[in-house]
Amino acid sequence: MEEEKGILEAFYRLTVKDKDGRLVSDSGEQRSHSFVLQFLQAFYACASATTLATVKLIDGTDETWDGAHYIRLNGLADNPYQGICVGTGSAAESNTDYKLATLIEQGVGPGQLDYGTQEFSEARVVGANVDFLLTRTMVNGSGGTITINEIGIHMQPQTNIGVDTARLMIRDLLGAGVAVDNGETSTVQYTLRTTV
């Protein structure tokens, strides 16, 4: 895939493996085109260090982001409100999206996925690019098939980490839903990339 130069881009890849680790499906690397307003609002506040910015929470509430703090993308196990998240919604993407249309909750009950810990790679030079990877795996122990239609990343401020402080950074609607059967594992990888 040919990269544009001098811009920050994001790419995603979604794979599904069966209970024995065999590959069931692989989206290949796809261009993400859905950074949302909250990402640049939070970045603006962090970049200035003294400016406060209003950044919408995933519940629709406008809240101040303290510019003295930084953006966290780490996701703890069992918490879909931090880091990479997935959903079943199919609403069209918009610059003003502030949540996934229908977040898949944490758990092993009907319609739920078991979220693993968010993993990161250090930023590194890869050919003509500089890449930073975020990866998260989710296991379907719900007893049924779950179809992922949308993926995204939740960011949080440095302080007061919790369900009620999540903000959406990016949301991508998949071209076609990806079925994850009971016992299968889905892995979402986002690559943040700059190209000289």
TAHU-V395646 format. One record per residue. N is the residue number from 0. NEAR is the number of other C-alpha atoms within 8 Angstrom. Layout:
BEGIN
N NEAR
N NEAR
END
This chain:
BEGIN
0 2
1 3
2 5
3 6
4 7
5 7
6 7
7 8
8 10
9 11
10 12
11 12
12 12
13 11
14 12
15 13
16 13
17 11
18 8
19 5
20 6
21 7
22 9
23 8
24 7
25 9
26 8
27 6
28 7
29 8
30 8
31 10
32 7
33 10
34 10
35 15
36 10
37 13
38 11
39 8
40 11
41 13
42 9
43 11
44 16
45 15
46 7
47 8
48 10
49 9
50 11
51 9
52 12
53 9
54 12
55 12
56 15
57 12
58 7
59 7
60 7
61 8
62 8
63 8
64 11
65 13
66 16
67 9
68 10
69 8
70 11
71 8
72 11
73 9
74 12
75 9
76 8
77 10
78 9
79 13
80 10
81 15
82 12
83 16
84 13
85 13
86 13
87 12
88 10
89 8
90 6
91 5
92 9
93 7
94 8
95 7
96 11
97 12
98 10
99 14
100 9
101 7
102 10
103 12
104 8
105 11
106 11
107 12
108 9
109 7
110 11
111 14
112 15
113 12
114 14
115 11
116 10
117 14
118 8
119 8
120 7
121 6
122 8
123 7
124 8
125 7
126 5
127 7
128 10
129 12
130 12
131 12
132 12
133 12
134 12
135 13
136 12
137 11
138 12
139 18
140 14
141 13
142 10
143 9
144 11
145 11
146 9
147 12
148 15
149 15
150 14
151 13
152 13
153 15
154 14
155 12
156 13
157 9
158 5
159 6
160 9
161 7
162 6
163 7
164 11
165 14
166 14
167 18
168 13
169 11
170 16
171 11
172 11
173 8
174 5
175 5
176 9
177 7
178 8
179 13
180 9
181 11
182 10
183 13
184 13
185 13
186 11
187 12
188 11
189 11
190 11
191 11
192 12
193 12
194 12
195 6
END
